[in-house]
Amino acid sequence: MAVDEALLESVAGGNSLPVLRLYAWEPACLSLGQAQPAADVDRKRLTEHGWELVRRPTGGRAILHTDELTYAVIAPVDEPHVRGTLLESYLAISRALVKALELLGLEVMARDDPQASQAARSRNPVCFEEPSSYEILFAGKKIIGSAQARRGNTFLQHGALPLAGDLTRITRALVFPDETVRRRAAADLLTRATTVEAALDRQTSWEEAAAAFVTGFNQALGLVFQKIDLSTDETRRAKTIMLEKYAGAAWTLRI
C-alpha cells in the first residue's frame, strides 16, 4: 500500500509516467476499505490464521489477499486513455479488465449499472458481496473487486482478481453475530463470487494472469508499457509512508 501511495505522489508530481502495477501478497493479508470500521475484523481469528491486516487508501469492503493478482492503476485524471469522472475512468479500466480476462479464456461482462455502488449501502463487510459500478462478472458472479480514490489531479484504482482457493476463508476473520450467520455468509459468498480456477476448471499462474493484464490494457486502451523499477526517491518515500502510516494502528484502526 505504501508503494502504491508513493507512486501516486510521484505521478501527481510529474515525476512518473502513469502506472499499471501488478503484484501479489506474502503473507496473506486482510485489507479494509478506507472508510470501513476496524470492528469488522475478528483480530483473534486473524492472528490465529497468521494473516496480516492493512487499511487501503481506496474504498470498498474487506478483501483477503491470497492466491490472487492485485492491480493498481495510477494516472492523472486528465490522462487521455482514462480521462473523465470517477465513473468514466472506472468504465475505461473495466474495458481493459474485460479484455484481460477474455485473453485468459473467460467470457465475462461489465455490469452496465453506473449507480450500483451508490445503491448498495449494506453493512456487509465482504468486498466480493458488494455490488460496484461496472463490476466484472463471470456467469453472473463477481470475479474482480475494484475501488478508486482521487487525490487532487491524480487517481489510484485498486483491484483484486482471485486466481484460486477458497473464497470463504475471509469469513473466518470477520465479525458475525453468531456462527450460523458466519456459515450463511460463506455460502452466500460462493453464490455471488468466483475465482479464475473455478471459472476455467484449471489453474492459472500469476505470471499468465499478469501477461494477460498487460496485453489487455494494451489492446483495450491502446497503451504501450515500459517495465520500470521504482526510482530511488520512490523507494525511499514508500519506506517512509510505510513506517509513518501503514505500519501503525493510527491509520489501520482509525475507524
ChimeraX commands (.cxc) that place a marker at each C-alpha (Angstrom):
marker #1 position 0.00,0.00,0.00 radius 0.5
marker #1 position 2.88,2.33,0.75 radius 0.5
marker #1 position 4.40,1.70,-2.68 radius 0.5
marker #1 position 1.09,2.50,-4.37 radius 0.5
marker #1 position 0.83,5.74,-2.41 radius 0.5
marker #1 position 4.43,6.68,-3.20 radius 0.5
marker #1 position 3.70,6.13,-6.89 radius 0.5
marker #1 position 0.53,8.21,-6.56 radius 0.5
marker #1 position 2.65,11.09,-5.26 radius 0.5
marker #1 position 5.24,10.54,-7.98 radius 0.5
marker #1 position 2.66,10.61,-10.78 radius 0.5
marker #1 position 0.93,13.64,-9.25 radius 0.5
marker #1 position 4.24,15.49,-9.12 radius 0.5
marker #1 position 5.03,14.73,-12.76 radius 0.5
marker #1 position 7.97,12.52,-11.78 radius 0.5
marker #1 position 6.50,9.28,-13.13 radius 0.5
marker #1 position 4.54,8.11,-16.12 radius 0.5
marker #1 position 1.05,6.67,-15.44 radius 0.5
marker #1 position 1.41,3.23,-13.84 radius 0.5
marker #1 position -0.10,-0.22,-14.14 radius 0.5
marker #1 position 1.32,-2.14,-11.16 radius 0.5
marker #1 position 0.72,-5.88,-10.76 radius 0.5
marker #1 position 1.59,-7.70,-7.55 radius 0.5
marker #1 position 0.78,-10.47,-5.07 radius 0.5
marker #1 position 0.80,-10.67,-1.25 radius 0.5
marker #1 position 3.03,-12.62,1.13 radius 0.5
marker #1 position 1.94,-13.44,3.75 radius 0.5
marker #1 position -1.81,-13.37,3.23 radius 0.5
marker #1 position -3.34,-10.08,4.31 radius 0.5
marker #1 position -6.81,-8.79,5.08 radius 0.5
marker #1 position -7.27,-5.27,3.73 radius 0.5
marker #1 position -10.01,-2.92,4.88 radius 0.5
marker #1 position -11.53,-0.24,2.70 radius 0.5
marker #1 position -10.51,3.33,3.51 radius 0.5
marker #1 position -13.75,4.04,5.42 radius 0.5
marker #1 position -14.53,0.54,6.73 radius 0.5
marker #1 position -14.77,0.06,10.51 radius 0.5
marker #1 position -11.91,-1.94,12.02 radius 0.5
marker #1 position -14.56,-3.50,14.26 radius 0.5
marker #1 position -15.50,-5.68,11.26 radius 0.5
marker #1 position -12.31,-7.68,11.90 radius 0.5
marker #1 position -12.05,-10.51,14.40 radius 0.5
marker #1 position -8.47,-9.77,15.44 radius 0.5
marker #1 position -8.06,-13.00,17.42 radius 0.5
marker #1 position -9.11,-15.19,14.50 radius 0.5
marker #1 position -6.96,-13.14,12.13 radius 0.5
marker #1 position -3.89,-13.78,14.26 radius 0.5
marker #1 position -4.69,-17.48,14.62 radius 0.5
marker #1 position -4.63,-17.83,10.83 radius 0.5
marker #1 position -1.35,-15.92,10.55 radius 0.5
marker #1 position -2.92,-13.23,8.36 radius 0.5
marker #1 position -1.81,-9.59,8.36 radius 0.5
marker #1 position -4.07,-6.51,8.44 radius 0.5
marker #1 position -3.85,-3.26,6.48 radius 0.5
marker #1 position -6.18,-0.43,5.52 radius 0.5
marker #1 position -6.25,0.56,1.85 radius 0.5
marker #1 position -6.26,4.19,0.69 radius 0.5
marker #1 position -9.12,3.19,-1.63 radius 0.5
marker #1 position -12.70,2.41,-0.69 radius 0.5
marker #1 position -14.80,-0.72,-0.68 radius 0.5
marker #1 position -15.01,-3.55,1.84 radius 0.5
marker #1 position -12.66,-6.22,3.17 radius 0.5
marker #1 position -10.59,-8.43,0.87 radius 0.5
marker #1 position -8.41,-11.36,1.90 radius 0.5
marker #1 position -5.39,-11.08,-0.37 radius 0.5
marker #1 position -4.07,-14.57,-1.08 radius 0.5
marker #1 position -3.89,-16.69,-4.25 radius 0.5
marker #1 position -4.64,-13.62,-6.34 radius 0.5
marker #1 position -3.35,-10.97,-8.72 radius 0.5
marker #1 position -3.72,-7.42,-7.46 radius 0.5
marker #1 position -3.59,-4.49,-9.86 radius 0.5
marker #1 position -3.13,-0.78,-9.29 radius 0.5
marker #1 position -3.72,1.89,-11.93 radius 0.5
marker #1 position -2.27,5.30,-11.10 radius 0.5
marker #1 position -2.77,8.16,-13.53 radius 0.5
marker #1 position -3.62,11.85,-13.83 radius 0.5
marker #1 position -7.36,12.46,-14.07 radius 0.5
marker #1 position -6.79,14.07,-17.49 radius 0.5
marker #1 position -4.78,11.13,-18.87 radius 0.5
marker #1 position -6.43,10.70,-22.33 radius 0.5
marker #1 position -6.91,6.92,-22.06 radius 0.5
marker #1 position -8.81,7.11,-18.76 radius 0.5
marker #1 position -9.94,10.75,-18.73 radius 0.5
marker #1 position -13.16,11.83,-17.06 radius 0.5
marker #1 position -15.14,11.50,-13.88 radius 0.5
marker #1 position -14.52,8.67,-11.45 radius 0.5
marker #1 position -17.19,6.56,-13.14 radius 0.5
marker #1 position -15.91,7.38,-16.64 radius 0.5
marker #1 position -12.37,6.30,-15.77 radius 0.5
marker #1 position -13.77,3.25,-13.97 radius 0.5
marker #1 position -15.60,2.28,-17.18 radius 0.5
marker #1 position -12.46,2.67,-19.30 radius 0.5
marker #1 position -10.45,0.48,-16.94 radius 0.5
marker #1 position -13.26,-2.09,-16.82 radius 0.5
marker #1 position -12.96,-2.48,-20.60 radius 0.5
marker #1 position -9.28,-3.31,-20.20 radius 0.5
marker #1 position -10.08,-5.77,-17.41 radius 0.5
marker #1 position -12.70,-7.49,-19.55 radius 0.5
marker #1 position -10.16,-7.84,-22.37 radius 0.5
marker #1 position -7.55,-9.27,-20.00 radius 0.5
marker #1 position -9.95,-11.91,-18.71 radius 0.5
marker #1 position -11.04,-12.78,-22.24 radius 0.5
marker #1 position -7.38,-13.44,-23.06 radius 0.5
marker #1 position -7.35,-15.91,-20.17 radius 0.5
marker #1 position -10.30,-17.70,-21.75 radius 0.5
marker #1 position -13.11,-16.23,-19.62 radius 0.5
marker #1 position -16.37,-14.99,-21.09 radius 0.5
marker #1 position -17.06,-12.00,-18.84 radius 0.5
marker #1 position -19.06,-8.80,-18.89 radius 0.5
marker #1 position -19.01,-5.47,-17.08 radius 0.5
marker #1 position -22.26,-4.82,-15.21 radius 0.5
marker #1 position -23.88,-1.88,-17.01 radius 0.5
marker #1 position -25.02,-0.13,-13.85 radius 0.5
marker #1 position -23.02,3.01,-13.04 radius 0.5
marker #1 position -25.01,3.60,-9.86 radius 0.5
marker #1 position -24.64,0.10,-8.37 radius 0.5
marker #1 position -22.14,1.12,-5.72 radius 0.5
marker #1 position -24.28,4.06,-4.63 radius 0.5
marker #1 position -27.40,1.90,-4.43 radius 0.5
marker #1 position -25.83,-0.74,-2.20 radius 0.5
marker #1 position -25.04,0.63,1.25 radius 0.5
marker #1 position -25.41,-2.52,3.32 radius 0.5
marker #1 position -23.22,-3.38,6.28 radius 0.5
marker #1 position -21.82,-6.41,4.51 radius 0.5
marker #1 position -18.10,-6.46,5.42 radius 0.5
marker #1 position -17.01,-8.52,2.38 radius 0.5
marker #1 position -15.96,-6.69,-0.78 radius 0.5
marker #1 position -16.89,-9.52,-3.16 radius 0.5
marker #1 position -20.52,-9.44,-1.97 radius 0.5
marker #1 position -20.93,-5.69,-2.54 radius 0.5
marker #1 position -22.12,-4.53,-5.99 radius 0.5
marker #1 position -19.96,-1.89,-7.65 radius 0.5
marker #1 position -20.16,0.24,-10.76 radius 0.5
marker #1 position -19.15,-1.62,-13.94 radius 0.5
marker #1 position -18.03,-4.65,-11.91 radius 0.5
marker #1 position -16.73,-7.63,-13.89 radius 0.5
marker #1 position -18.93,-10.72,-13.86 radius 0.5
marker #1 position -18.48,-14.33,-14.96 radius 0.5
marker #1 position -21.74,-16.28,-15.24 radius 0.5
marker #1 position -23.36,-13.65,-13.04 radius 0.5
marker #1 position -20.68,-13.90,-10.34 radius 0.5
marker #1 position -18.21,-11.17,-9.41 radius 0.5
marker #1 position -14.65,-12.05,-10.41 radius 0.5
marker #1 position -12.79,-8.76,-9.84 radius 0.5
marker #1 position -13.31,-6.36,-6.94 radius 0.5
marker #1 position -12.15,-2.77,-7.60 radius 0.5
marker #1 position -12.19,0.62,-5.90 radius 0.5
marker #1 position -10.82,4.05,-6.76 radius 0.5
marker #1 position -9.59,7.06,-4.80 radius 0.5
marker #1 position -8.74,10.52,-6.11 radius 0.5
marker #1 position -6.16,12.88,-4.71 radius 0.5
marker #1 position -6.05,16.25,-6.41 radius 0.5
marker #1 position -5.27,15.77,-10.09 radius 0.5
marker #1 position -4.42,12.06,-9.81 radius 0.5
marker #1 position -6.26,8.81,-9.06 radius 0.5
marker #1 position -5.41,5.36,-7.75 radius 0.5
marker #1 position -7.60,2.38,-8.59 radius 0.5
marker #1 position -7.07,-0.95,-6.88 radius 0.5
marker #1 position -8.49,-4.30,-7.86 radius 0.5
marker #1 position -8.14,-7.96,-6.90 radius 0.5
marker #1 position -8.51,-10.99,-9.18 radius 0.5
marker #1 position -8.81,-14.23,-7.16 radius 0.5
marker #1 position -6.90,-16.90,-9.05 radius 0.5
marker #1 position -7.66,-19.91,-6.86 radius 0.5
marker #1 position -8.50,-21.09,-3.37 radius 0.5
marker #1 position -11.47,-20.94,-1.05 radius 0.5
marker #1 position -13.16,-17.53,-1.24 radius 0.5
marker #1 position -15.00,-18.19,2.01 radius 0.5
marker #1 position -11.76,-18.04,4.01 radius 0.5
marker #1 position -12.34,-14.33,4.56 radius 0.5
marker #1 position -15.40,-15.02,6.71 radius 0.5
marker #1 position -13.17,-16.76,9.26 radius 0.5
marker #1 position -11.55,-13.44,10.18 radius 0.5
marker #1 position -14.59,-11.16,10.23 radius 0.5
marker #1 position -17.08,-10.44,12.99 radius 0.5
marker #1 position -20.55,-12.01,12.73 radius 0.5
marker #1 position -23.34,-12.17,15.34 radius 0.5
marker #1 position -23.00,-15.96,15.61 radius 0.5
marker #1 position -21.66,-18.99,13.76 radius 0.5
marker #1 position -24.92,-19.57,11.92 radius 0.5
marker #1 position -24.66,-16.13,10.35 radius 0.5
marker #1 position -20.99,-16.78,9.55 radius 0.5
marker #1 position -21.84,-20.03,7.73 radius 0.5
marker #1 position -24.65,-18.32,5.84 radius 0.5
marker #1 position -22.31,-15.51,4.78 radius 0.5
marker #1 position -19.80,-18.06,3.48 radius 0.5
marker #1 position -22.48,-19.88,1.49 radius 0.5
marker #1 position -23.84,-16.59,0.09 radius 0.5
marker #1 position -20.36,-15.53,-1.00 radius 0.5
marker #1 position -19.97,-18.62,-3.18 radius 0.5
marker #1 position -23.21,-17.78,-4.99 radius 0.5
marker #1 position -22.03,-14.24,-5.74 radius 0.5
marker #1 position -18.31,-14.52,-6.48 radius 0.5
marker #1 position -15.85,-16.88,-8.11 radius 0.5
marker #1 position -12.16,-17.48,-8.86 radius 0.5
marker #1 position -10.38,-17.92,-12.18 radius 0.5
marker #1 position -9.67,-21.56,-11.35 radius 0.5
marker #1 position -13.34,-22.29,-10.62 radius 0.5
marker #1 position -14.44,-20.46,-13.78 radius 0.5
marker #1 position -11.97,-22.18,-16.11 radius 0.5
marker #1 position -11.70,-25.50,-14.27 radius 0.5
marker #1 position -7.92,-25.25,-14.49 radius 0.5
marker #1 position -5.09,-23.48,-12.70 radius 0.5
marker #1 position -3.83,-20.14,-13.95 radius 0.5
marker #1 position -0.45,-18.90,-12.76 radius 0.5
marker #1 position 0.13,-15.38,-11.54 radius 0.5
marker #1 position 2.54,-14.86,-14.44 radius 0.5
marker #1 position -0.07,-15.91,-17.01 radius 0.5
marker #1 position -2.65,-13.57,-15.49 radius 0.5
marker #1 position -0.18,-10.69,-15.34 radius 0.5
marker #1 position 0.74,-11.11,-19.01 radius 0.5
marker #1 position -2.97,-11.07,-19.90 radius 0.5
marker #1 position -3.41,-7.81,-17.97 radius 0.5
marker #1 position -0.57,-6.10,-19.81 radius 0.5
marker #1 position -1.88,-7.25,-23.20 radius 0.5
marker #1 position -5.49,-6.49,-22.25 radius 0.5
marker #1 position -4.71,-2.90,-21.27 radius 0.5
marker #1 position -2.63,-2.55,-24.41 radius 0.5
marker #1 position -5.40,-3.77,-26.71 radius 0.5
marker #1 position -8.38,-2.16,-24.98 radius 0.5
marker #1 position -6.84,1.24,-24.30 radius 0.5
marker #1 position -4.10,1.45,-26.91 radius 0.5
marker #1 position -1.32,1.60,-24.32 radius 0.5
marker #1 position 2.34,0.70,-24.72 radius 0.5
marker #1 position 4.08,-0.16,-21.44 radius 0.5
marker #1 position 7.63,0.26,-20.24 radius 0.5
marker #1 position 8.76,-2.04,-17.44 radius 0.5
marker #1 position 10.42,0.26,-14.90 radius 0.5
marker #1 position 11.62,-0.34,-11.35 radius 0.5
marker #1 position 10.86,2.11,-8.56 radius 0.5
marker #1 position 13.20,5.07,-8.53 radius 0.5
marker #1 position 15.46,5.68,-5.54 radius 0.5
marker #1 position 13.18,8.52,-4.43 radius 0.5
marker #1 position 10.04,6.38,-4.80 radius 0.5
marker #1 position 11.61,3.55,-2.80 radius 0.5
marker #1 position 12.69,5.93,-0.06 radius 0.5
marker #1 position 9.26,7.59,0.03 radius 0.5
marker #1 position 7.46,4.22,0.17 radius 0.5
marker #1 position 9.55,3.19,3.20 radius 0.5
marker #1 position 8.70,6.46,4.94 radius 0.5
marker #1 position 4.98,6.12,4.21 radius 0.5
marker #1 position 5.01,2.53,5.43 radius 0.5
marker #1 position 6.62,3.45,8.74 radius 0.5
marker #1 position 4.59,6.60,9.31 radius 0.5
marker #1 position 1.21,5.30,8.13 radius 0.5
marker #1 position 0.56,1.72,7.11 radius 0.5
marker #1 position 2.60,0.01,9.85 radius 0.5
marker #1 position 0.76,1.86,12.61 radius 0.5
marker #1 position -2.55,1.46,14.40 radius 0.5
marker #1 position -3.40,5.15,13.98 radius 0.5
marker #1 position -4.21,4.52,10.31 radius 0.5
marker #1 position -5.15,0.84,10.29 radius 0.5
marker #1 position -7.53,1.04,13.25 radius 0.5
marker #1 position -8.57,4.66,12.83 radius 0.5
marker #1 position -12.30,3.90,12.47 radius 0.5
marker link #1:1,2 radius 0.2
marker link #1:2,3 radius 0.2
marker link #1:3,4 radius 0.2
marker link #1:4,5 radius 0.2
marker link #1:5,6 radius 0.2
marker link #1:6,7 radius 0.2
marker link #1:7,8 radius 0.2
marker link #1:8,9 radius 0.2
marker link #1:9,10 radius 0.2
marker link #1:10,11 radius 0.2
marker link #1:11,12 radius 0.2
marker link #1:12,13 radius 0.2
marker link #1:13,14 radius 0.2
marker link #1:14,15 radius 0.2
marker link #1:15,16 radius 0.2
marker link #1:16,17 radius 0.2
marker link #1:17,18 radius 0.2
marker link #1:18,19 radius 0.2
marker link #1:19,20 radius 0.2
marker link #1:20,21 radius 0.2
marker link #1:21,22 radius 0.2
marker link #1:22,23 radius 0.2
marker link #1:23,24 radius 0.2
marker link #1:24,25 radius 0.2
marker link #1:25,26 radius 0.2
marker link #1:26,27 radius 0.2
marker link #1:27,28 radius 0.2
marker link #1:28,29 radius 0.2
marker link #1:29,30 radius 0.2
marker link #1:30,31 radius 0.2
marker link #1:31,32 radius 0.2
marker link #1:32,33 radius 0.2
marker link #1:33,34 radius 0.2
marker link #1:34,35 radius 0.2
marker link #1:35,36 radius 0.2
marker link #1:36,37 radius 0.2
marker link #1:37,38 radius 0.2
marker link #1:38,39 radius 0.2
marker link #1:39,40 radius 0.2
marker link #1:40,41 radius 0.2
marker link #1:41,42 radius 0.2
marker link #1:42,43 radius 0.2
marker link #1:43,44 radius 0.2
marker link #1:44,45 radius 0.2
marker link #1:45,46 radius 0.2
marker link #1:46,47 radius 0.2
marker link #1:47,48 radius 0.2
marker link #1:48,49 radius 0.2
marker link #1:49,50 radius 0.2
marker link #1:50,51 radius 0.2
marker link #1:51,52 radius 0.2
marker link #1:52,53 radius 0.2
marker link #1:53,54 radius 0.2
marker link #1:54,55 radius 0.2
marker link #1:55,56 radius 0.2
marker link #1:56,57 radius 0.2
marker link #1:57,58 radius 0.2
marker link #1:58,59 radius 0.2
marker link #1:59,60 radius 0.2
marker link #1:60,61 radius 0.2
marker link #1:61,62 radius 0.2
marker link #1:62,63 radius 0.2
marker link #1:63,64 radius 0.2
marker link #1:64,65 radius 0.2
marker link #1:65,66 radius 0.2
marker link #1:66,67 radius 0.2
marker link #1:67,68 radius 0.2
marker link #1:68,69 radius 0.2
marker link #1:69,70 radius 0.2
marker link #1:70,71 radius 0.2
marker link #1:71,72 radius 0.2
marker link #1:72,73 radius 0.2
marker link #1:73,74 radius 0.2
marker link #1:74,75 radius 0.2
marker link #1:75,76 radius 0.2
marker link #1:76,77 radius 0.2
marker link #1:77,78 radius 0.2
marker link #1:78,79 radius 0.2
marker link #1:79,80 radius 0.2
marker link #1:80,81 radius 0.2
marker link #1:81,82 radius 0.2
marker link #1:82,83 radius 0.2
marker link #1:83,84 radius 0.2
marker link #1:84,85 radius 0.2
marker link #1:85,86 radius 0.2
marker link #1:86,87 radius 0.2
marker link #1:87,88 radius 0.2
marker link #1:88,89 radius 0.2
marker link #1:89,90 radius 0.2
marker link #1:90,91 radius 0.2
marker link #1:91,92 radius 0.2
marker link #1:92,93 radius 0.2
marker link #1:93,94 radius 0.2
marker link #1:94,95 radius 0.2
marker link #1:95,96 radius 0.2
marker link #1:96,97 radius 0.2
marker link #1:97,98 radius 0.2
marker link #1:98,99 radius 0.2
marker link #1:99,100 radius 0.2
marker link #1:100,101 radius 0.2
marker link #1:101,102 radius 0.2
marker link #1:102,103 radius 0.2
marker link #1:103,104 radius 0.2
marker link #1:104,105 radius 0.2
marker link #1:105,106 radius 0.2
marker link #1:106,107 radius 0.2
marker link #1:107,108 radius 0.2
marker link #1:108,109 radius 0.2
marker link #1:109,110 radius 0.2
marker link #1:110,111 radius 0.2
marker link #1:111,112 radius 0.2
marker link #1:112,113 radius 0.2
marker link #1:113,114 radius 0.2
marker link #1:114,115 radius 0.2
marker link #1:115,116 radius 0.2
marker link #1:116,117 radius 0.2
marker link #1:117,118 radius 0.2
marker link #1:118,119 radius 0.2
marker link #1:119,120 radius 0.2
marker link #1:120,121 radius 0.2
marker link #1:121,122 radius 0.2
marker link #1:122,123 radius 0.2
marker link #1:123,124 radius 0.2
marker link #1:124,125 radius 0.2
marker link #1:125,126 radius 0.2
marker link #1:126,127 radius 0.2
marker link #1:127,128 radius 0.2
marker link #1:128,129 radius 0.2
marker link #1:129,130 radius 0.2
marker link #1:130,131 radius 0.2
marker link #1:131,132 radius 0.2
marker link #1:132,133 radius 0.2
marker link #1:133,134 radius 0.2
marker link #1:134,135 radius 0.2
marker link #1:135,136 radius 0.2
marker link #1:136,137 radius 0.2
marker link #1:137,138 radius 0.2
marker link #1:138,139 radius 0.2
marker link #1:139,140 radius 0.2
marker link #1:140,141 radius 0.2
marker link #1:141,142 radius 0.2
marker link #1:142,143 radius 0.2
marker link #1:143,144 radius 0.2
marker link #1:144,145 radius 0.2
marker link #1:145,146 radius 0.2
marker link #1:146,147 radius 0.2
marker link #1:147,148 radius 0.2
marker link #1:148,149 radius 0.2
marker link #1:149,150 radius 0.2
marker link #1:150,151 radius 0.2
marker link #1:151,152 radius 0.2
marker link #1:152,153 radius 0.2
marker link #1:153,154 radius 0.2
marker link #1:154,155 radius 0.2
marker link #1:155,156 radius 0.2
marker link #1:156,157 radius 0.2
marker link #1:157,158 radius 0.2
marker link #1:158,159 radius 0.2
marker link #1:159,160 radius 0.2
marker link #1:160,161 radius 0.2
marker link #1:161,162 radius 0.2
marker link #1:162,163 radius 0.2
marker link #1:163,164 radius 0.2
marker link #1:164,165 radius 0.2
marker link #1:165,166 radius 0.2
marker link #1:166,167 radius 0.2
marker link #1:167,168 radius 0.2
marker link #1:168,169 radius 0.2
marker link #1:169,170 radius 0.2
marker link #1:170,171 radius 0.2
marker link #1:171,172 radius 0.2
marker link #1:172,173 radius 0.2
marker link #1:173,174 radius 0.2
marker link #1:174,175 radius 0.2
marker link #1:175,176 radius 0.2
marker link #1:176,177 radius 0.2
marker link #1:177,178 radius 0.2
marker link #1:178,179 radius 0.2
marker link #1:179,180 radius 0.2
marker link #1:180,181 radius 0.2
marker link #1:181,182 radius 0.2
marker link #1:182,183 radius 0.2
marker link #1:183,184 radius 0.2
marker link #1:184,185 radius 0.2
marker link #1:185,186 radius 0.2
marker link #1:186,187 radius 0.2
marker link #1:187,188 radius 0.2
marker link #1:188,189 radius 0.2
marker link #1:189,190 radius 0.2
marker link #1:190,191 radius 0.2
marker link #1:191,192 radius 0.2
marker link #1:192,193 radius 0.2
marker link #1:193,194 radius 0.2
marker link #1:194,195 radius 0.2
marker link #1:195,196 radius 0.2
marker link #1:196,197 radius 0.2
marker link #1:197,198 radius 0.2
marker link #1:198,199 radius 0.2
marker link #1:199,200 radius 0.2
marker link #1:200,201 radius 0.2
marker link #1:201,202 radius 0.2
marker link #1:202,203 radius 0.2
marker link #1:203,204 radius 0.2
marker link #1:204,205 radius 0.2
marker link #1:205,206 radius 0.2
marker link #1:206,207 radius 0.2
marker link #1:207,208 radius 0.2
marker link #1:208,209 radius 0.2
marker link #1:209,210 radius 0.2
marker link #1:210,211 radius 0.2
marker link #1:211,212 radius 0.2
marker link #1:212,213 radius 0.2
marker link #1:213,214 radius 0.2
marker link #1:214,215 radius 0.2
marker link #1:215,216 radius 0.2
marker link #1:216,217 radius 0.2
marker link #1:217,218 radius 0.2
marker link #1:218,219 radius 0.2
marker link #1:219,220 radius 0.2
marker link #1:220,221 radius 0.2
marker link #1:221,222 radius 0.2
marker link #1:222,223 radius 0.2
marker link #1:223,224 radius 0.2
marker link #1:224,225 radius 0.2
marker link #1:225,226 radius 0.2
marker link #1:226,227 radius 0.2
marker link #1:227,228 radius 0.2
marker link #1:228,229 radius 0.2
marker link #1:229,230 radius 0.2
marker link #1:230,231 radius 0.2
marker link #1:231,232 radius 0.2
marker link #1:232,233 radius 0.2
marker link #1:233,234 radius 0.2
marker link #1:234,235 radius 0.2
marker link #1:235,236 radius 0.2
marker link #1:236,237 radius 0.2
marker link #1:237,238 radius 0.2
marker link #1:238,239 radius 0.2
marker link #1:239,240 radius 0.2
marker link #1:240,241 radius 0.2
marker link #1:241,242 radius 0.2
marker link #1:242,243 radius 0.2
marker link #1:243,244 radius 0.2
marker link #1:244,245 radius 0.2
marker link #1:245,246 radius 0.2
marker link #1:246,247 radius 0.2
marker link #1:247,248 radius 0.2
marker link #1:248,249 radius 0.2
marker link #1:249,250 radius 0.2
marker link #1:250,251 radius 0.2
marker link #1:251,252 radius 0.2
marker link #1:252,253 radius 0.2
marker link #1:253,254 radius 0.2
marker link #1:254,255 radius 0.2
view
